[in-house]
Amino acid sequence: MQNKEIFNVFFREKPAMMLLGLRNAKAGVYASSLAKQIDCTYSHVVKILQQMEKSGLVNFEKHGRLKLLTLTKNGSEVADHIDRVWNLL
């Protein structure tokens, strides 16, 4: 638990966990399933994901009415760095 507390000093927990969740997914993920995975509201997840999309970290791929989320190359690298920091703590 101490690792998680110090991690939260440096990073906002939910956005970091979103990136790690997307990185660990075998395929594209829906925002609703990501929200459940990290125990967050759907609207909060979408708001953060929109900011990440503007920053070039995630892609929204529309499939009918649904949007799948995937990491960009840059997003994957950021997630890798977050994971390394997590493991160092």
MOKA-V334727 format. One record per backbone hydrogen bond with DSSP energy under -0.5 kcal/mol. CO is the residue of the C=O (numbers start at 0). NH is the residue of the N-H. Records with the same first field share a line. If there is no record, write none. Layout:
CO=NH + NH
This chain:
0=4
1=5
2=6
3=7
4=8
5=8 + 9
6=9 + 10
11=15
12=16
13=17
14=18
15=19
16=20
17=21
18=22
19=23
20=24
28=68
29=33
30=34
31=35
32=36
33=37
34=39
35=38
40=44
41=45
42=46
43=47
44=48
45=49
46=50
47=51
48=52
49=53
50=54
51=56 + 57
52=55
56=71
58=60 + 69
59=61
60=67
62=65
65=62
66=30
67=60
68=28
69=58
71=75
72=76
73=77
74=78
75=79
76=80
77=81
78=82
79=83
80=84
81=85
82=86
83=87
84=88
